[in-house]
Amino acid sequence: MKRFAATFLVLSWVIMGFSFAFFVPMAWDWVGEGGQNTRVWAWCFLFTLATGTWLWWRTRHASRELSVRDGFLLVTLVWVVLPAYAALPLLFVVHGIGFTDAYFEAMSGLTATGATSLAGLDLLAPSVNIWRCFLQLIGGLGVMLLAVAVLPLLGLGGTQLYKAEMPGPMKEQRLTPRIAETARGLWGVYFVLSLSCMLAYRWGGMSWPDAFMHMCTTVGLGGLSSHDDSFGYWNSPTLEWMAVVFMTLAGISFARYFLVWRQRSLHPVTRDAEVRAYVMVLLLSSVVVTLMLLIHQEYPDFATAIRQAAFQVVSVATTTGYATTDYLLWPSFVPVLLLFLGCFASCAGSTGGGIKMVRMLVLIKLAQRELVRILHPRIVRPIALGNVTVPTDVIWAVMAYMLIYGGVMVGLTMLMLASGLDVVTAFTAVVGNLNNIGPGMGKVGPAGNYGALTDFQIWICTIAMLLGRLELLSVMVLFTPQFWRR
């Protein structure tokens, strides 16, 4: 404890700050539900604040600046501890839920995964749905800062690629309070996009509560909903196209928007190789799925086919996880394509999951270079993204990340199979959670949920969410002997 006192001091601040999030569902319960569960929310607030204060009191004299090693421990602790607090009110308000499902639901919210084990969402207390969705807004804020300010400093799996493009504080080599300057700028962009999304949803026909909840889960690319039918509840082309626009925007690095505002130019977005590839993949995939739907006569007209195709493609590719229909009933090529897109399509620095488009571009360019080297062994051909040459150490980091990514996916899938789950559900559940997509196929498809899984299987999915959100390596490094040596 003494060695990592500075880490636990920062964790105490995070816990105390998180405690005030309970005021949002508590206020809604007091105003909109007549105070049925206000006492639960109040006690959860007091307990979280009290334990955070106790931890602060025990570590208040720690003054050492956080190092990179502290950063690995801190980011893991934050995403392990906060879901435990977030799960507390669910245990007391949601009938019949156990700690496993409550922690899974909270982890799904804070990691912006969008997987759920709950059924009958329309019948839940509105304050519970507000809490579930609000967690994704909080998670999105934390994920964005993690992705563009913290992980690049830790040098995880090629995240250094976009550090050079970030505003000043992110170029520092140690974790200092100056990151707060970056956070204010990024969260300002996040707030503007979130407010625009909520107002658009309200104008499109949602109630204010639904507009708020689905703003949280759209901009956070989480996909939780207050309705069992997800976005299909409204059957509204206007709302669906709005969602497509805001999901697409949220799938781009928020740091790019920050640079657009700072430079008063669209060049940081339009000239970025990753953003161009991201948009191209979404467009081409939407066209392909539309053609598949028309060829197989799933929809009678082009307008409906392209709307349904674009919505599902953007939703899954950005790892949001909304659905307007059970796309598992479409030709089998389509749901497999959607799941594949969710593994890599979103941009680094966004609230999306997966390995990120920037890593995929590096791998593709590396493969192209090796093919050329077969014919010209002595050729010197550096890998570049746009005008930036990718250093060799970053290439090796990306390759190591992908090796571990594949190993983790296989390992967790084998555990799911060993627990008695069928191969389709087992594999796609791991893919859906490791990439923070949410729905998979089989029992955990868009028309189902994770409530059909056993507690052991739920914990595997929970671990997959955590590993995927924290870029695998920042968690796994904690299990190496070298990390704990002085």
Phi, psi and omega in degrees: 000318183294322181296323182252028182302320180296324178295314180290334175295314177295321177300322179297321177297319180296317180296315179296319177295320181295330182302328182287347176296335180294343179294333182294303177294329179295318179295318179295320180297320181291319185274315189264342185237009178073019176076028182299319184239019183301322181297323179297311181297322181294317179294323177295320177299312183295319180295316180295316179295320182294315180292324176295320178294319178299316179295322177297318181297322181289335186241012190297339183271356179289124184234002182291140178291141181292136176259178178298321178298319177298324181298319178301314182293319184296311184296325178290315180299318181301314184279352174266320186280314185300320177300330178295317176292319182294335181282339186304308182296331179296325180296330185261341185254324182272120184293130172081002182276141176260175183296323181302309181292324180294317179293321177301315181296318180292318177297320178299321179291309186288335175269003180055042178273309177094002174286146180220148175251006183264142172243164181070041182298327180294339183262353179292154173303133182306326180295330177292315178296321175302316181296313181302315182285323180296328175302326180287329173294315178297314179300320178298319177299315180290320180297318181297314178294320178300316187287324187252351182237326187262304184300322176300327179290331179277349176067042186270118168050037176094005178293348176296343185304323184252009179293323183294339182270355186277161175299166189319302186303333184284351180272354180293150182265359176230157180278102184241168178299346179295344175300334178301326178297317177297316182302317181298318180294315181292318180291332174297315177297317180300318181295317181297314180295321180294315180298318179298319180296315181296316179295323178294317179295320179295318178295328182282352175126355177284154170289165179301315178299316179294322179297319179294312183297317183280339168296315180303317187270349175275306181292328176281356182051043181259314174091358174296150182223163176268005182230142178298330180275006180052224182288344177291349180301323184270335183048049186240112176303324181297310180295323181293319178291324174300315179298320179301316181297311185286327174295319179297315179296321182288342179281355177262147181305129178292338175295330177296317178295323177300317180291325176300315179293318184290322183268353183053044182207148177275358184302323179301336178264309187290333181260006182274126184298321181293317180295318179298318179294320179300311181295319181297319179296317179296317181294310182296319180294321178297320178295315181298314180294321177301314179298319178298319180293322179289318180297320181269007174055043176287330179226147188281342184223160184294320184299316180291319182297314182290327177294313180295319181295311182298320182295310182294321181297309182293321181298312183281321182296325178274003181064028175285302175097009171295161173212145174250353179201166176277092185287356173290344177276350176285171175310137189302335177302323188290305180299327177292318177299316181300315181295322178296317179299321181296344181283341187212348195290324186290156185276149173296138181092358174265182177271006179284166179254200180085184183282346178083146183298326184296321178292320179298321178296319178298317180295318179296315180293326176295317178297318178299318180295320181291327176295319178294323182293336177299322180273328183230081187301333185264003184291142174255111185222090181293151177273130182227144171246109187067236179260008184254124176280132181277121180297154181298321181295329177290321178299315178296324179295319178296317180295319178295319178301314182295323178297314179293321178303312179295319179296318179295318180297316179294315182299313180292324177296319179296323176296319178296319179294320180296335180279357176104007182276149177291158190295321182294311180296318182298308184293314184286333174295318178294314179300315182297325181269322179295330179260007178058036178276314183112264182290151175238231177226175183069229182291340184250029178286182183296338179268356180241199175202182184275004179294342180281350183272157176283169179300319179299316180293323177297320180293325175298316179295323178296315177298320179299318177302312181298313180299316181294318183291325182264022174060033172062300191293326183293338175272314187292333179295337179292341182263010176265142179300328183297330183295325187267357176279145181287000000 
